[in-house]
Amino acid sequence: MPQISYASLPSPAAARDSLELASLASSASSDSTHSARASLSSSRSGISSSRKLSLENDQDPLSASNLARPNHDRLRSYSVSSAFDFSSALYPLTSTSAGTYAPLGAALPASSSDPSGSLSLERQKTLTYLNGLSLVVGLIIGSGIFSSPSQVNVNAGSPGASLIVWVVAGILAWTGAASYAELGGAIPLNGGAQVYLTKIFGELFGFLFTWCAVCVLKPGSAAIISIIFGEYVVRACVGAEVEHVSSWINKGVALLGLILVTLLNCLSTKLAARTNDFLMILKFAALLGVTIVGIVVAITGLSFSTPANSDWKTTPWFSGTSTSLSSWAVALYAGLWAFDGWDNVNYVVGEFKNPTRDLPRVIHTAMPAVIASYILANVSYFLVLPHDVIAKTNTVAVQFGSKVFGPLGALLLSLTVSLSCFGALNAATFTSGRLTYVAGKEGYLPEMFGTVGWSRDIEGRTRLQARWPMSILRPSRTTPVYALSLNALLTALYVLVGEFSTLLTFYGVAGYLFYFLTVLGVVVLRVREPALERPYKTWITTPIIFCCVSLFLLSRAVVAQPGQTGIVIAFVLVGIPVFWWRVGKRDGKSGRRGEGSGWKFWKRWGRS
């Protein structure tokens, strides 16, 4: 691939990818440079997205004197693998025809224009480092660590071995998060894996991820969180000792929680983000409280009724460790499930005030903090509860509270887990809405899902806001209401159906398949686009390790559950004709879009 160059600059300049130039224009219209200057921040070399506070005219990609402007394209050598035509709001990424790429600033077809006018989520730079931290922590720390670490403990065979699994699972999740941090810095756009796969492998891959994530992965995982939320709220109300509660009561409470979270996110981005911030602090406080109580109980031997647990003193911590590779694989899979959610901040990178600075900070703060919290909480469980109790129960936190404080402790821990699940559901809703919104902007979904606000008509939104009685709850013009509503509808459907074993298999196969491809894209971009600006660059071994683990988990799923794995693969493949239908409709065609289409991505790499 030829190097990117500017022919007539008087002094050497850092190579700049077309994506870099396009992201400079993310907050600017083609007839104004003032707004572009206001939305950029600085860089040590060259000019890249979101880091230049002020631009000289000859540096502004929309300036008439800039050689990279469309009327000077003959002086610029474009790389087909990286030259995307960005609309005023950066979407759709692939507004191309007949295998060609329109130059930066060229007019888009009417069908690809931003239906929301000047309103776009990517222009609302409202998220901070703390908001990003709460999104990651909020979804990782859901119910797993409070309710069911039993799968790790049973399959590992001993307390010591289970702690090792928790550490390994956390580190492996961290490698994936670090790889996503590099991609998020190089491609600072909303959409997460959808945008990265489209950029690296072609539009078909990005669509297939969206097809699986919007239809199953995101609403399915949110449904599981909702059900657990409902169960713990009901337990807190009727008592933790009650053995049988109607599943429809749990589902009814789950749906109420889902509706509340969706309304919260529709009303205000800031309100939803601040709720995440508060619940993140609560979760860390709860885990810290569990840790302190466990240590105190171990030292003093205090217990509410039965004698304090002494297994941790009388039984070796590695006694009974499993020697089966399959059992260790199941334990690792369960641990990785508990750490899932590390990719969520990448869905909202475009809304960060300073994404290139804050995204790596978020990842490298959240992951070690969560790993340490998980380890300490599990140690505390082992100090208070017998190992056989931990292995059998799916409400370990409630058992912990009951053992130490009696019924009151069980009630408090039930409420804590409920709030933790509510926070995870809020974070999942926040990020899933952005993914659906990006799919609408790309044309993968009907146009309405790519709009923001309660009305597709800007004047209509203004009239609606003016009539709203309470300003603090006034509907925002900057939330993807239709996308959030679709996500809520699909989640409610999965809650009512309640078949979660297939959903877990779907996550294990489709989820890690796309994790693998996305992280593999880090290596591909290093080779294909070495000049691409990367504000954060992880070690090359990091994505390689994660890819190896992903392949291992995928192979295990194929061997353990070939029937359900075949169903998942069939669902993914069904997305291919859906892709041609949606893209053909978007582009006003019925067939393939030509050689520039993403499915022949190797031909794109070979062209210049």
HELIX and SHEET records of a PDB file:
HELIX    1   1 SER A   18  LEU A   24  1                                   7    
HELIX    2   2 HIS A   34  ALA A   38  1                                   5    
HELIX    3   3 PRO A   70  LEU A   75  5                                   6    
HELIX    4   4 ALA A  110  SER A  112  5                                   3    
HELIX    5   5 LEU A  121  ARG A  123  5                                   3    
HELIX    6   6 TYR A  129  ILE A  140  1                                  12    
HELIX    7   7 GLY A  144  SER A  147  1                                   4    
HELIX    8   8 SER A  150  ALA A  156  1                                   7    
HELIX    9   9 PRO A  159  ALA A  186  1                                  28    
HELIX   10  10 ALA A  193  PHE A  201  1                                   9    
HELIX   11  11 GLU A  203  CYS A  212  1                                  10    
HELIX   12  12 ALA A  213  LEU A  217  3                                   5    
HELIX   13  13 LYS A  218  VAL A  238  1                                  21    
HELIX   14  14 SER A  247  LEU A  267  1                                  21    
HELIX   15  15 THR A  269  THR A  300  1                                  32    
HELIX   16  16 ASP A  311  THR A  314  1                                   4    
HELIX   17  17 LEU A  325  PHE A  339  1                                  15    
HELIX   18  18 ASN A  344  GLU A  351  5                                   8    
HELIX   19  19 PRO A  355  VAL A  384  1                                  30    
HELIX   20  20 HIS A  387  LYS A  392  1                                   6    
HELIX   21  21 VAL A  396  PHE A  405  1                                  10    
HELIX   22  22 PRO A  407  GLU A  442  1                                  36    
HELIX   23  23 GLU A  447  GLY A  450  5                                   4    
HELIX   24  24 ILE A  458  ARG A  467  1                                  10    
HELIX   25  25 SER A  471  LEU A  473  5                                   3    
HELIX   26  26 VAL A  481  VAL A  497  1                                  17    
HELIX   27  27 PHE A  500  PHE A  506  1                                   7    
HELIX   28  28 TYR A  507  GLY A  511  3                                   5    
HELIX   29  29 TYR A  512  ARG A  528  1                                  17    
HELIX   30  30 THR A  541  ALA A  560  1                                  20    
HELIX   31  31 PRO A  562  ARG A  586  1                                  25    
HELIX   32  32 GLY A  598  LYS A  600  5                                   3    
HELIX   33  33 PHE A  601  TRP A  605  1                                   5    
END                                                                             
